[in-house]
Every structure is written in structure tokens, then in C-alpha cells.
Amino acid sequence: MDRMRNKDRRAGWLTTLLVCAVSGCQTVRTPEEKIASSNIPREFTKISMPEYVVEPPDLVLVEVLEALPGRPISGERLVRPDGKISLGFYGEVYVAGLTIPEVKEKIILHLRKYIADETLGILELDEEGVVKLDSTGKPIVIKDLRDSDRVFVDVTAYNSKNYYVLGDVLVPGKMPITGNETVLDALNYAGGLLPTAAPQNIRLVRPAPPGACCEQLLPVNLAAITSGGDPSTNYQLMPGDRLVVYRDPLIRVTVFLDRLIAPIQTILGTSLQFAFTKRALELAAIPIPRPPSTTAGAPTLPLEPGAR
């Protein structure tokens, strides 16, 4: 009896450990009351994004009024993986990691080798529109090249800033960020939760900024957001955020057990198929007995189909 009890206890402990291993160890949730009283941007307290920084593979619009004849500069330019954009006849400019005004200034400095300062609109003008001259008779260049009204630079496709929706959603993957998305928006764009998802176990993982010790793990109370209209955990998404929808623990246990049993089922199936084939071959090798003849010495004739 004692041995049976010990075996039952061991089986119980093993089952518990199995469930824990499959379910996975989750990070301790931050209390929602603490989150509600914090200054984390959410649905009704959104903040403006920092000044946009150009990175591959953004599309940048570059236009220069009245460039060289036959060599216009107009249209979208793809920021290549090496961080440069091509200006065709005028060469290439490295723009990765720069803001839009900085990109404009760098393009103007690059184009000064090919186009006159007056065409680029970087000379100071008087009230009558005449170029100002210094004491030596040279045209005066404006202090800030970004104030030029003849060179235009803008971003037409924000491709480098994204967030990610992972886990048990209909369409997981990478999605572009516009600065206005919330957790609820992201789940809707991803097609909603799958039946195998655990709505009570959704996390927003925010990567640690440079110099920070660790990332942020923010719990999402989907029931409060959808049913109660509580925006406390409907966070505003930032570039690089990971919204993770975890799978229901019972489903994970079922999948784990299926994977564990699958090799055994394959071995048993192969063994049964081999045994069946072997038995069939053995039966095929047994000779079929002939029926006894009715007349002595008469040859035994084969029975016709349907004969009795």
C-alpha cells in the first residue's frame, strides 16, 4: 500500500511539473492600479512621437525647383540598406539617422557642387528680391540652409518604424506605425484572437531604450478594454513594441502531449503494419487443399465458377 501511495504521489508531482513546464514561467504582472496612476501613454493620453529619423527602407521625396536643364530632381527616393539615396546625375547622399531638416541641409550642401546657390535658394535677398552682397562683393549665404524655399524634402512612406503582433492572432506579423495606434487597434488589424488564445494573458513588451536596464512588460486587460471601456491598459504603441497574445495553457498541454505521443503512435502503427503484412504473406504461402474425387481413378476436374 505504501508503495502504491508513493507511486501516486510521484505521478502527481510529475503531472504538476509537466503542466508548469508547458505553460511556461511568466513574468510577474505589474498591478493595473499602478499602471493606471502612471504616465504611460494610452488611449486618451497619447503623446506626439519624437522628430522622425530617416532609416532604410523609407521613401523620401526630393524636389529642387529649376535644377540643371535636362537634369531635374523630382520624385521619391528609396533609402537603401547602406543608408544612401540616389540623386541620379548628382550622385548619392547618406541620410540614414538624420531628421528631415537635416536631410534637406545635407542634400543642399551636396548639390552646391553642381547647382548655383541662387538656384538652390540659399542666398539672402533684400526687400526688392535682389541678392545681398557683403563688403567684398560676394553674395551672402543664409545662415540656415534648411530655410531654402527652392528645395523640398519630405517622407512619403514611413517604412522603418514598426510594431509587432505575435502569438495566437489571425494575422501575426510586422505592421507600420503611424503614431496613433493603440493595443485595441493592433488586435483589430491582426484579425482578432484565435479560439486557442488566452484573452486574460496578453502582454505588451516594450524594448529598453539605450542606457536602460531592462524592457517594460505591461499587462493588457482585454476584458476591461472591450467590455468595461477602461482605457488604463489600452496603451499607445511605440516603434519596436511587441504585442504578445499567449496561448491557453490547456491547449499548450494538449499540443505538448500530442507531440510526445506522436512518435509512439508512429512506432506502433509501423509495427502493426509490419505484423499484418507478415501474416498475409504467411497465409499466401499455405497451399490450398483439393477436394476428394468421387470416382476412383477419375481425374479431378477444377470447379467452374459458381459450381457447388
C-alpha angles and dihedrals in degrees: 000000000000090000091052091050092050090050091050091050092049091049090051093050092047091051091050092049090047092054091047092049093050095043091051130220109282125204114256109267121243109241111259091224089061091048092049091055094046128090096245108142111252141160099303098024102053121161132210117259120246118265108296117259117207116235137157127317096023121126114233124196114218122183129171118186115230098356120173114319110268091008105084123175110213136124143046122319123200116227100231125217089262089059096250134119123209121234093186111224090015096060131235134314127202108229106157113125094020131114121237095262090048091050090051092050093048093049091051092050089050094048093051086081090064109021130052119254091239091057090049089052097234099124122100115247131201125228091279093052095254120140113256119234130207127227091279093051096253121134114261114239117217115255096236114042089197089073091071113129095198099060120063127190127176141148115253099177122033098205102147100064114073145151128212133229112200137176132030102001128120097247112021120182147082121329131187117249124225099179096255104076123115132191091267091051091051093051091049092049089051091056097254132276125320120236088252093059126106105228090192092058109061122133136189110214113198115192116237114258118235110292095018121122101226146353126269120251109195121184119227119216099202094175091056091047097049104029102028101032090231110156095190094107098026091103127191108248121238130199110284097020118149117211106197122194108195125212123250109268093231090054091049091051090049092050091047092051091047090053091047094050097040096081091048091050090050092052093047092047092050091048093050092047091050091049092049092050092048092050091049091052091049091052091048091055094057110099117238111241118236121232116252117261119250096214123052112246093006115128117250111245122208114253117253119236108277094015118138 
